[in-house]
Amino acid sequence: MADVPQMHVEDLKQRLDAKDEILVLDVREPDEYKAGNIGGKLIPLNDLPKRLSELDPAKETVVHCRGGGRSSKAVEFLQARGFGNVKNLAGGILAWAEKIDPTLKGKV
């Protein structure tokens, strides 16, 4: 997990605000997503292998989960399949709720 490239929530917020071409991939479960999300594409970690065709290996992708564990696994999985520009959102949606959107606190 130490080798997984990271992006901090502040950097992601800045990139999204700038309307940069970046895919936010949420690898949590549907019930977690429903409780609170940041608008990313939902593909639960366990579904990732069979839904890989929905993603573009050339597109910059930031993966997140609740705290960073599942998304780190997803980044490693994607890197092993030729995704060259994929990062883990450091601290996951918990960090996003803490530093960017306090309305998500207690929901995620």
C-alpha positions in Angstrom: 0.0 0.0 0.0 3.0 2.3 0.5 3.7 2.4 -3.2 0.1 3.5 -4.2 0.1 7.0 -5.5 -2.0 9.4 -3.5 -4.0 12.5 -4.1 -5.1 14.7 -1.1 -8.7 15.8 -0.8 -7.8 19.5 -1.2 -6.0 18.7 -4.5 -9.0 16.8 -5.8 -11.4 19.6 -4.8 -9.2 22.1 -6.7 -9.1 19.8 -9.8 -12.9 19.3 -9.8 -13.5 23.0 -9.3 -11.3 23.7 -12.3 -13.4 21.2 -14.3 -10.3 19.1 -15.1 -10.9 15.8 -16.9 -10.7 13.4 -14.0 -12.7 10.4 -13.1 -13.6 9.9 -9.4 -14.2 6.2 -8.8 -16.1 5.2 -5.6 -15.4 1.6 -4.7 -17.7 1.5 -1.6 -20.9 -0.5 -1.5 -24.2 0.9 -2.9 -25.7 1.5 0.6 -22.6 3.5 1.6 -22.8 5.5 -1.6 -26.5 6.2 -1.0 -25.7 7.5 2.5 -23.3 10.1 1.2 -21.1 10.5 -1.8 -19.0 13.1 -3.8 -20.5 12.3 -7.1 -18.1 9.7 -8.3 -18.8 6.6 -10.5 -19.8 3.7 -8.2 -18.2 0.4 -8.9 -17.9 -1.6 -5.6 -14.4 -3.1 -5.2 -15.8 -6.7 -5.6 -17.4 -5.8 -8.9 -14.3 -4.1 -10.3 -12.9 -7.1 -12.2 -16.1 -7.7 -14.1 -16.8 -4.0 -14.8 -13.3 -3.0 -15.8 -14.5 -2.3 -19.4 -16.5 0.6 -18.0 -13.2 2.5 -17.3 -10.7 4.1 -19.6 -7.1 3.2 -18.8 -5.9 6.4 -20.4 -8.1 8.7 -18.2 -6.8 10.2 -15.0 -8.7 8.3 -12.2 -8.9 9.0 -8.5 -10.3 6.1 -6.5 -11.8 6.4 -3.0 -13.6 4.4 -0.4 -14.4 5.3 3.2 -10.9 5.5 4.6 -8.5 4.4 1.9 -8.0 0.7 2.4 -10.4 -0.7 -0.4 -9.4 2.1 -2.8 -5.7 1.3 -2.3 -6.4 -2.3 -3.3 -8.4 -1.0 -6.3 -5.5 1.3 -7.4 -3.1 -1.7 -7.3 -5.6 -3.8 -9.2 -6.0 -1.1 -11.9 -2.3 -0.5 -12.2 -1.7 -4.2 -12.7 -4.1 -4.0 -15.6 -2.4 -1.1 -17.4 -4.0 2.0 -15.8 -1.1 4.4 -15.8 -2.7 7.5 -14.2 -4.6 6.2 -11.2 -4.4 7.5 -7.6 -5.9 6.8 -4.2 -7.8 9.6 -2.5 -5.8 9.9 0.8 -8.1 9.4 3.8 -11.1 8.6 1.6 -14.5 10.1 1.9 -13.9 10.5 5.7 -11.1 13.0 4.9 -13.4 14.7 2.3 -16.1 15.1 5.0 -13.5 16.4 7.5 -11.8 18.9 5.2 -14.1 19.7 2.3 -17.7 19.0 3.0 -18.8 18.9 6.6 -22.4 18.1 5.6 -21.2 14.5 5.0 -19.9 14.0 8.6 -21.8 11.3 10.3 -23.3 10.0 7.1 -20.3 8.3 5.6 
